[in-house]
Amino acid sequence: MNFTVVNKNICVENIQITGVASSSIFLVGDTDSIALSSVFDTPPESLIIGPFVPLAPE
């Protein structure tokens, strides 16, 4: 497979972002590399691990 990329000038006049998810990225233009990381700051005693999910009464 032959793949040719021709980079030209880009002009962005206005960007409006109304929301950001917990795992999102916003790029304008080119990048050589992206490094991803994650932080988990919830204390272990607050985790609920099990098959039951609390449901609201009807």
VENURGI-V745014 format. One record per pair of residues at least 4 apart in sequence whose ideal C-beta (glycine too) atoms are under 6 Angstrom apart, sorted by sequence separation. I is the first residue (numbers start at 1). J is the second residue. If there is no record, write none. Layout:
i:I j:J
i:I j:J
//
This chain:
i:20 j:24
i:42 j:46
i:12 j:28
i:10 j:29
//
